[in-house]
């Protein structure tokens, strides 16, 4: 169930996205020229070039959705996990598989079904007659990128097998603990419309996903381009890696070093705390959400060509990071309010730190 993808040939670069716009601006000033490789980190130039290649590669499969691809890259660089939630046929699994194939690392895919057992995910100890002892056979979760298709079709017992993996990057079987290789990312898909034979993700499971994205239907131009290019050929079949595991790990180290001022950190805490005080919300965001919001904001800042976080970075990632964690009251549902609406209202209500840059879209 686990495979290793071969590296792309040298010089094989993808162009700009089909939308005609570069998804990641070129870093400017002294930031773009700084080299951090001496301490295991990549420069922002390298981060931008690698992100551009990965985004262009995924764009070959998922046409016309640069903002969705960007959130997927933010989640990867923030050392998080991504939940892709949308109606059938919009490219949920294609996004997950395209991102996984764009990186030369170990990749596994799990098709979640009602009869799937926890040991089918984590692995199982098998008795070896020759040695007279038990040997552990790793499950598909032992990979750098794990694609979980239709995760809500598995029982809560099987879903719980991912809790330790996603939070602690380790697996415990028969009192023995096995650590997972870095980087480790779970990309799960689920269909929120078809509820027959599905199990809703518990709050503890949803809280472990750094971000949730909905792809949505493409516009007519993107759908026409998809028909022209994909009707007679599957683009995933020819997709080659444009980066590798070591390069991605260096980019993650770069994101970890992005500076966040005390004022911006306080602003992040204020945003999350506000979700616990809104009358429309029955269960607000957890402290884990604060940590993941900060990590995602750092990744967003790095992709924007900066080595420091501004409030706009928090605004950009707030909805994908926070909305899926909130549990609304019955009154809010009756008023047709969504968690996304509540998060956007909080962004407009919580004061931005005085003197902070990058608040032009509020």
DOVEXLO-981710 format. One record per residue (C-alpha): x, y, z; chain. Coordinates in Angstrom, 1 decimal. Layout:
<rs>
        u        v        w   chain
        X        Y        Z       A
...
</rs>
This chain:
<rs>
        u        v        w   chain
      0.0      0.0      0.0       A
      3.0      2.3      0.3       A
      5.0      3.4     -2.7       A
      7.9      5.6     -3.5       A
      7.7      8.0     -6.4       A
     10.7      8.7     -8.6       A
     12.1     12.2     -8.9       A
     11.3     14.4    -11.8       A
     14.0     14.8    -14.5       A
     16.4     17.8    -14.1       A
     15.2     21.0    -15.7       A
     11.5     19.8    -15.9       A
      9.8     23.0    -14.7       A
      6.1     23.8    -14.9       A
      4.9     27.2    -16.1       A
      2.4     29.6    -14.5       A
     -1.0     28.3    -13.5       A
     -3.8     28.0    -16.0       A
     -5.4     31.1    -14.6       A
     -2.5     33.2    -15.9       A
     -1.4     34.4    -12.5       A
      1.5     33.4    -10.4       A
      0.2     32.1     -7.1       A
      3.2     33.2     -5.1       A
      4.8     36.7     -5.5       A
      8.5     36.9     -5.9       A
     10.2     37.8     -2.6       A
     11.6     41.3     -2.7       A
     14.4     43.3     -1.1       A
     16.9     41.8      1.2       A
     14.6     39.0      2.2       A
     14.8     37.3     -1.2       A
     18.5     37.2     -1.2       A
     19.1     35.8      2.3       A
     20.5     32.3      2.5       A
     19.7     30.2      5.5       A
     21.0     26.9      4.2       A
     23.9     26.8      6.6       A
     21.6     25.9      9.5       A
     19.4     23.4      7.7       A
     16.9     26.0      6.4       A
     16.1     27.0      2.9       A
     16.2     30.6      1.6       A
     12.9     32.3      0.8       A
     14.0     32.2     -2.8       A
     14.2     28.4     -2.7       A
     10.9     28.3     -0.8       A
      9.1     30.3     -3.5       A
     10.6     28.4     -6.3       A
      9.7     25.0     -4.8       A
      6.2     26.2     -3.9       A
      5.7     27.5     -7.4       A
      6.7     24.2     -9.0       A
      4.4     22.2     -6.7       A
      1.5     24.6     -7.3       A
      2.0     24.4    -11.0       A
      2.1     20.6    -10.9       A
     -1.1     20.4     -8.9       A
     -2.7     22.9    -11.2       A
     -2.3     20.5    -14.0       A
     -4.8     18.3    -12.2       A
     -7.0     20.8    -10.4       A
     -7.6     23.6    -12.9       A
     -8.6     27.1    -11.8       A
     -8.3     26.7     -8.0       A
     -5.1     28.5     -7.0       A
     -6.5     29.6     -3.6       A
     -7.3     26.0     -2.7       A
     -3.8     24.8     -3.7       A
     -2.2     27.6     -1.7       A
     -4.0     26.6      1.5       A
     -2.9     23.0      0.8       A
      0.7     24.2      0.6       A
      0.3     26.4      3.7       A
     -0.9     23.3      5.6       A
      2.1     21.2      4.4       A
      4.6     23.9      5.4       A
      2.8     24.4      8.8       A
      3.4     20.7      9.6       A
     -0.4     20.2      9.7       A
     -3.1     18.0      8.2       A
     -5.7     18.9      5.6       A
     -9.4     18.1      5.4       A
    -10.9     18.4      1.9       A
    -14.7     18.6      2.3       A
    -17.0     19.0     -0.6       A
    -19.7     17.5     -2.9       A
    -18.8     14.5     -5.2       A
    -16.9     15.1     -8.4       A
    -15.1     18.4     -7.8       A
    -11.6     17.0     -7.4       A
    -11.2     16.2     -3.7       A
     -9.2     13.0     -4.2       A
     -7.4     14.5     -7.2       A
     -6.1     17.4     -5.1       A
     -4.8     15.0     -2.4       A
     -3.2     12.6     -4.9       A
     -1.7     15.4     -7.0       A
     -0.1     17.1     -4.0       A
      1.3     13.7     -2.8       A
      2.7     12.8     -6.2       A
      4.4     16.2     -6.5       A
      6.8     15.3     -3.7       A
      9.3     12.5     -4.0       A
      8.5     10.8     -0.7       A
      6.6      7.8      0.6       A
      2.9      8.0     -0.1       A
      0.1      5.7      0.9       A
     -3.7      5.8      0.3       A
     -6.4      4.4      2.6       A
     -9.9      3.9      1.3       A
    -12.0      4.2      4.4       A
    -14.9      1.8      4.5       A
    -17.3      0.7      7.3       A
    -15.5     -2.6      7.8       A
    -12.0     -1.1      8.1       A
    -10.3     -1.9     11.4       A
     -7.8      0.2     13.4       A
     -5.1     -2.3     12.7       A
     -5.7     -1.9      9.0       A
     -4.5      1.7      9.4       A
     -1.7      1.5     12.0       A
     -0.4     -2.1     11.5       A
     -0.5     -5.3     13.5       A
      1.8     -7.6     15.4       A
      2.1    -11.1     13.7       A
      3.5    -14.2     15.3       A
      6.7    -15.5     13.6       A
      7.1    -19.2     14.1       A
     10.7    -19.2     13.2       A
     11.8    -16.6     15.7       A
      9.1    -17.6     18.3       A
      8.1    -14.0     18.8       A
      5.8    -11.3     17.4       A
      6.8     -9.0     14.6       A
      5.2     -5.7     13.9       A
      4.0     -5.2     10.3       A
      3.5     -1.4      9.7       A
      0.2     -0.2      8.3       A
     -0.3      2.4      5.5       A
     -0.1      5.2      8.1       A
      3.7      4.7      8.0       A
      4.3      7.1      5.1       A
      5.2     10.8      4.7       A
      1.9     11.6      3.1       A
     -1.2      9.6      3.9       A
     -4.3     10.1      1.6       A
     -7.4      9.1      3.4       A
    -10.3      8.9      1.0       A
    -13.9      9.3      2.4       A
    -12.7      9.3      6.0       A
    -16.2      9.6      7.4       A
    -17.2      6.2      6.0       A
    -15.1      4.5      8.6       A
    -16.5      3.8     12.1       A
    -15.4      6.0     15.0       A
    -13.3      3.2     16.3       A
    -11.2      3.2     13.1       A
    -11.1      7.0     12.9       A
     -9.7      7.1     16.4       A
     -6.6      5.1     15.1       A
     -5.5      8.4     13.5       A
     -5.7     10.5     16.7       A
     -2.3      9.6     18.0       A
     -0.7      9.6     14.5       A
     -1.9     13.1     13.7       A
     -1.1     14.7     17.0       A
      2.1     12.9     18.2       A
      3.5     11.5     14.9       A
      3.7      8.1     16.5       A
      1.9      4.8     16.7       A
      1.5      2.6     19.8       A
      0.7     -1.1     19.2       A
      0.9     -3.7     22.0       A
      2.7     -1.3     24.4       A
      5.4     -0.5     21.8       A
      5.7      2.9     20.3       A
      6.8      3.5     16.7       A
      7.7      7.0     15.5       A
      6.6      8.2     12.0       A
      9.1      9.8      9.6       A
      9.1     13.5      9.0       A
      7.5     15.3      7.3       A
      4.1     13.6      8.0       A
      0.8     14.8      6.6       A
     -2.7     13.4      6.4       A
     -4.9     14.6      3.6       A
     -8.4     13.4      4.1       A
    -11.5     13.8      2.0       A
    -15.1     13.6      2.9       A
    -18.5     14.3      1.4       A
    -20.8     16.4      3.7       A
    -23.9     15.8      1.6       A
    -24.3     12.1      1.3       A
    -24.9     10.9      4.9       A
    -26.0      7.4      4.1       A
    -23.5      4.9      5.7       A
    -21.3      7.6      7.1       A
    -20.1      8.7     10.6       A
    -19.6     12.3     11.4       A
    -16.1     13.2     12.5       A
    -15.9     13.7     16.2       A
    -14.7     17.1     17.5       A
    -11.4     15.6     18.6       A
    -10.7     14.4     15.1       A
    -11.7     17.6     13.4       A
     -9.5     19.6     15.8       A
     -6.5     17.7     14.6       A
     -6.9     18.9     11.1       A
     -5.0     22.2     10.7       A
     -7.2     23.4      7.9       A
    -10.4     22.6      6.0       A
    -11.0     23.6      2.4       A
    -13.9     23.3      0.0       A
    -13.0     23.2     -3.6       A
    -16.3     24.2     -5.1       A
    -17.4     24.1     -8.7       A
    -15.0     25.5    -11.3       A
    -16.0     28.5    -13.4       A
    -17.0     28.0    -17.0       A
    -13.6     28.8    -18.4       A
    -11.8     26.4    -16.1       A
    -14.3     23.7    -16.7       A
    -13.9     24.1    -20.5       A
    -10.1     23.9    -20.1       A
    -10.6     20.7    -18.0       A
    -12.8     19.2    -20.7       A
    -10.3     20.0    -23.4       A
     -7.3     18.6    -21.5       A
     -8.7     15.9    -19.3       A
    -11.6     14.3    -21.2       A
     -9.4     11.8    -23.0       A
     -6.5     11.6    -20.6       A
     -5.9     11.3    -16.9       A
     -3.3     14.0    -15.9       A
     -2.4     12.1    -12.7       A
     -0.9      9.4    -14.8       A
      1.9     11.6    -16.1       A
      2.4     13.7    -13.0       A
      6.0     13.7    -11.9       A
      7.5     14.9     -8.6       A
      9.0     18.4     -8.6       A
     10.4     18.3     -5.0       A
     11.6     15.7     -2.5       A
     11.2     14.9      1.2       A
     14.5     16.6      2.3       A
     13.7     19.8      0.4       A
     10.2     20.0      2.0       A
     11.7     19.5      5.4       A
     14.1     22.4      4.8       A
     11.2     24.6      3.8       A
      9.4     23.6      7.0       A
     12.5     24.7      9.0       A
     12.4     28.0      7.2       A
      8.7     28.5      8.1       A
      9.5     27.8     11.8       A
     12.0     30.7     11.8       A
      9.5     33.3     10.5       A
      9.2     36.0     13.1       A
      6.0     36.9     14.9       A
      6.0     40.0     17.1       A
      4.4     39.9     20.5       A
      1.6     42.2     19.3       A
      0.7     39.8     16.5       A
      0.9     36.8     18.8       A
     -1.5     38.6     21.2       A
     -3.8     39.3     18.2       A
     -3.8     35.6     17.3       A
     -4.8     34.7     20.8       A
     -7.5     37.3     20.9       A
     -9.0     35.9     17.7       A
     -9.2     32.4     19.0       A
    -10.4     33.6     22.4       A
    -13.2     35.5     20.7       A
    -14.7     32.2     19.4       A
    -15.3     31.1     23.0       A
    -17.3     34.2     23.8       A
    -19.7     34.5     20.9       A
    -23.3     33.6     21.8       A
    -23.8     31.8     18.5       A
    -21.0     29.3     19.2       A
    -21.6     26.4     21.6       A
    -18.0     25.1     21.4       A
    -15.2     27.5     20.5       A
    -11.7     26.9     19.2       A
     -9.2     25.1     21.4       A
     -5.6     26.1     22.4       A
     -4.4     23.6     19.7       A
     -6.2     25.8     17.2       A
     -4.2     28.8     18.4       A
     -0.9     27.0     17.8       A
     -2.0     25.8     14.4       A
     -3.3     29.3     13.5       A
      0.2     30.7     14.3       A
      1.9     28.0     12.3       A
     -0.3     28.5      9.3       A
      0.2     32.3      9.5       A
      4.0     31.8      9.5       A
      3.7     29.6      6.4       A
      1.4     32.2      4.7       A
      3.9     34.9      5.5       A
      6.8     32.9      4.0       A
      4.8     32.2      0.8       A
      4.1     35.9      0.6       A
      7.8     36.7      0.6       A
      8.2     37.9      4.1       A
     10.2     36.6      7.1       A
      7.7     38.2      9.5       A
      4.0     37.8     10.1       A
      1.4     40.6      9.7       A
     -2.3     40.6     10.6       A
     -3.2     40.0      7.0       A
     -1.6     36.6      7.3       A
     -3.9     35.7     10.2       A
     -6.9     37.0      8.2       A
     -6.0     34.8      5.2       A
     -5.8     31.6      7.1       A
     -8.4     32.2      9.9       A
    -11.4     30.8      8.1       A
     -9.7     27.5      6.9       A
     -8.1     27.0     10.3       A
    -10.9     28.0     12.7       A
    -14.3     27.4     11.0       A
    -14.4     23.6     11.0       A
    -13.6     23.5     14.7       A
    -16.6     25.6     15.8       A
    -19.9     24.0     17.0       A
    -22.8     26.4     16.5       A
    -25.9     26.7     18.6       A
    -29.3     25.6     17.4       A
    -30.3     29.2     17.2       A
    -27.4     30.0     14.8       A
    -28.4     27.1     12.6       A
    -32.0     28.3     12.6       A
    -30.8     31.7     11.5       A
    -28.8     30.1      8.7       A
    -25.5     31.3     10.1       A
    -22.4     29.3      9.2       A
    -19.1     28.9     11.1       A
    -17.5     30.8      8.2       A
    -19.8     33.8      8.8       A
    -19.0     33.8     12.5       A
    -15.3     33.7     11.9       A
    -15.5     36.6      9.4       A
    -17.5     38.6     11.9       A
    -14.9     38.0     14.6       A
    -12.2     39.3     12.2       A
    -14.1     42.5     11.8       A
    -14.8     42.9     15.5       A
    -11.5     42.1     17.2       A
     -9.2     45.2     17.1       A
     -6.1     45.0     14.9       A
     -2.9     45.9     16.8       A
     -2.0     49.5     16.4       A
      0.8     50.2     13.9       A
      0.5     46.7     12.3       A
      1.0     46.5      8.6       A
     -1.0     44.5      6.0       A
     -4.6     45.2      7.1       A
     -5.7     46.6      3.7       A
     -8.5     44.1      3.1       A
    -10.4     44.5      6.2       A
</rs>
